[in-house]
Amino acid sequence: MIKKTVMVVLISHRNDAASKVQSVLTGWGCLIKTRLGIHEGVQENCTENGLLFLDLVGEQEKLIELERKLNLFDGVSARKLDLELEDK
């Protein structure tokens, strides 16, 4: 069986929340295998909303705690998703 856990984090008001989110991600960095950040626009047209995709590893209890900590911040919504596929 193939099992993967990913998390999607939506951040509004990036200028206010980004440093707080970064602090949590740094503290829990050993659980993050891959991280992809996306936001609309660049330079003068940079938007306030951003989206993070995290490919996670580790114990489920720790991944649940990471999700909980991210959701404590105003303007941040984090959702963990566990995927399974039969290995044929």
Helices and strands as residue ranges (DSSP letters): E 2-11, H 14-27, G 29-31, E 32-39, G 43-45, E 50-56, H 60-70, E 76-85
